[in-house]
Amino acid sequence: MRTDHRLLAALVVATLMTPALAGCGSSQDTKGEPETTSSSAPAERHTRQFIPELGIYVALPHDWVAFADGVHDNKGLTTYQIRPKWESTEFAQYVRIRKLAPSDDVPQVKGWLESSNADAVSDFVKTRKPKVTADKRDSWDGPGLPGASASLELEKPPPAEGKPPVSATPKIYVAFIGQGDQRWQIATSNTGGPTGEPSEQFFGPQADAIARSVQLLK
């Protein structure tokens, strides 16, 4: 969320966003069952997985895994990484999901819990650096928990000395889900690779599908 390299370039919200990515944990405490999504296109397989530590079900894309992030300093917030099984390198991209809870170490969370999901998204976006150049917002009431999201593009960083201009655009997806004190944050970014430049690969669509699938244990 490696020390803070992964999302720090794009998802830094003071001490809340510690986005380095290193080493897979295990998914032993999660329980899953296969399901498919219905549409006019060929069905895409998903796994409906219960994550006890987060207190929710999520639908994971086929061949993706969820595991506790025991590598980074998450300031006491329960945090899971969700990513493809084949993304196992130190710089692998992932989707991060966090259970929000008041914390003296993370003062931003208190404000988010006291705000609507849409207002929490706005507060998050206002802190983005470099400059946001595209900002697409959305919100939903179901079929899972209510939520709001932002899909962002940011200003490209200047090229390193002697290097060609950066080709890929830095991107961020963030969503706040739930209501009251039962809230979660889902985020991903295409920055933080070994070169320090954004990647052409971006898990924003997958993060959005995961965010919309979140359900409480009933």
C-alpha positions in Angstrom: 0.0 0.0 0.0 8.2 -2.6 0.4 7.8 0.7 2.2 5.4 3.3 1.0 5.9 3.2 -2.8 2.8 1.6 -4.3 -0.1 4.0 -3.9 1.9 6.7 -2.0 2.5 8.6 -5.3 -1.2 8.9 -5.9 -3.2 7.6 -2.9 -1.4 9.4 0.0 -3.9 10.7 2.5 -1.5 11.7 5.3 -0.9 8.5 7.2 -4.0 6.6 6.1 -2.6 5.7 2.6 0.4 3.5 3.1 0.4 1.9 -0.4 3.5 -0.2 -0.8 3.1 -3.7 -2.1 5.2 -6.6 -0.9 4.8 -10.3 -0.4 1.5 -12.2 -0.5 -0.2 -13.3 2.7 -2.5 -16.2 2.7 -6.3 -16.3 2.3 -6.8 -19.0 4.9 -9.4 -17.0 6.9 -11.6 -16.3 3.9 -14.4 -18.4 2.6 -15.6 -18.4 -1.0 -18.1 -19.9 -3.3 -18.2 -19.6 -7.1 -20.8 -17.5 -8.9 -21.3 -15.9 -12.3 -22.5 -12.5 -13.4 -25.4 -12.4 -15.8 -25.4 -10.1 -18.8 -25.8 -10.1 -22.6 -22.1 -10.8 -22.9 -20.5 -14.1 -22.0 -20.8 -14.7 -18.2 -17.7 -13.7 -16.2 -17.0 -16.0 -13.3 -16.6 -14.5 -9.9 -16.0 -15.9 -6.4 -18.3 -14.7 -3.6 -15.9 -14.5 -0.7 -16.6 -13.8 3.0 -13.8 -12.0 4.8 -14.5 -12.3 8.5 -12.0 -9.6 9.6 -13.7 -7.1 7.4 -17.2 -8.4 8.2 -18.3 -8.4 4.5 -18.9 -10.5 1.4 -17.2 -9.4 -1.8 -17.3 -10.9 -5.3 -13.8 -11.4 -6.6 -12.9 -11.8 -10.3 -12.0 -15.3 -11.3 -8.5 -16.3 -10.3 -8.1 -13.3 -7.9 -7.3 -13.7 -4.2 -7.9 -11.7 -1.0 -5.5 -11.8 1.9 -4.7 -9.7 4.9 -2.1 -7.0 4.4 0.5 -7.8 7.1 3.3 -6.0 5.4 2.5 -2.3 5.7 1.7 0.1 8.6 -2.0 0.5 8.3 -2.4 2.5 11.4 -4.6 -0.1 13.1 -7.1 -0.3 10.2 -8.0 -3.8 9.1 -6.7 -3.9 5.5 -6.9 -6.6 2.8 -5.2 -6.8 -0.6 -7.2 -8.2 -3.5 -5.3 -9.1 -6.7 -4.8 -11.6 -9.5 -3.1 -14.8 -8.4 -0.4 -14.3 -11.0 0.5 -10.8 -9.7 2.9 -12.0 -7.1 6.0 -9.7 -7.6 7.0 -7.0 -5.2 5.6 -4.3 -7.5 2.3 -6.2 -8.3 -0.8 -4.0 -8.6 -3.7 -4.7 -6.3 -7.0 -3.4 -5.0 -7.0 -2.4 -1.3 -10.0 -2.6 0.9 -10.1 -1.2 4.4 -12.6 -1.2 7.3 -12.8 2.3 8.5 -12.7 2.9 12.3 -11.9 6.0 14.3 -8.2 6.3 15.1 -6.0 8.9 16.6 -3.4 7.9 14.1 -5.7 8.5 11.2 -7.7 11.7 11.9 -9.1 11.7 8.3 -11.2 8.6 9.1 -13.3 10.4 11.7 -14.4 13.0 9.2 -15.2 10.3 6.6 -17.3 8.4 9.0 -19.2 11.6 9.9 -19.8 12.4 6.2 -21.8 10.9 3.4 -20.0 8.6 1.0 -20.0 11.2 -1.7 -18.6 13.9 0.7 -15.9 11.4 1.8 -14.9 10.9 -1.9 -14.8 14.7 -2.4 -12.5 15.1 0.6 -10.2 12.4 -0.7 -10.0 14.0 -4.2 -9.2 17.4 -2.8 -5.9 16.0 -1.4 -4.6 14.4 -4.6 -1.2 15.3 -5.9 -0.2 15.9 -8.7 -3.1 17.9 -10.2 -6.3 16.0 -11.0 -7.0 16.4 -14.8 -10.1 14.1 -15.0 -12.7 13.3 -12.3 -15.6 11.0 -12.9 -17.9 10.5 -10.0 -20.6 7.8 -9.4 -22.9 6.6 -6.6 -25.2 3.7 -6.0 -27.8 2.3 -3.6 -27.5 -1.4 -4.4 -27.7 -4.3 -4.9 -24.9 -4.3 -2.4 -24.2 -1.6 0.2 -24.6 2.0 -0.8 -21.5 3.7 -2.1 -19.9 6.5 -4.0 -16.7 6.5 -6.1 -14.3 8.6 -8.1 -12.2 7.6 -11.1 -9.4 10.0 -11.4 -6.6 10.9 -13.9 -3.7 13.0 -12.7 -1.1 15.1 -14.4 1.7 13.1 -15.8 5.0 13.5 -13.9 7.9 15.1 -15.7 10.3 12.7 -17.3 13.5 11.8 -15.5 16.7 13.3 -16.8 17.7 11.6 -20.1 14.4 9.7 -20.2 11.6 10.0 -22.8 8.2 11.5 -21.7 6.0 9.4 -19.5 3.5 7.6 -21.8 0.9 6.3 -19.3 -1.5 8.6 -17.3 -1.5 8.2 -13.5 -4.9 6.9 -12.4 -6.7 6.3 -9.2 -10.0 4.7 -8.3 -11.5 5.2 -4.8 -14.8 4.3 -3.3 -16.5 4.7 0.1 -19.1 2.1 0.9 -21.7 1.5 3.7 -23.3 3.9 6.1 -22.9 5.2 9.6 -20.0 3.6 11.4 -20.1 0.6 9.1 -17.9 1.9 6.3 -15.2 0.6 4.0 -12.8 2.2 1.6 -11.7 0.5 -1.7 -8.8 2.0 -3.7 -6.3 1.2 -6.4 -3.8 3.0 -8.5 -1.5 2.3 -11.5 1.5 4.0 -9.9 4.4 2.7 -7.8 6.1 0.4 -10.2 9.9 -0.2 -10.1 10.5 2.6 -12.6 8.4 5.1 -10.6 6.2 5.7 -13.7 2.5 4.8 -14.0 1.7 1.5 -15.7 -0.6 1.0 -18.7 -2.4 -1.7 -16.6 -5.0 -0.3 -14.2 -7.4 -2.3 -12.0 -10.0 0.5 -11.8 -12.9 -1.5 -13.4 -12.2 -4.5 -11.2 -12.1 -2.3 -8.1 -15.4 -0.7 -9.1 -17.0 -4.1 -9.5 -15.7 -5.3 -6.2 -16.9 -2.1 -4.5 -20.5 -2.6 -5.9 -20.5 -6.2 -4.7 -19.8 -5.6 -1.0 -22.5 -7.0 1.2 -22.8 -7.5 5.0 -23.1 -10.9 6.5 -26.8 -11.6 7.0 
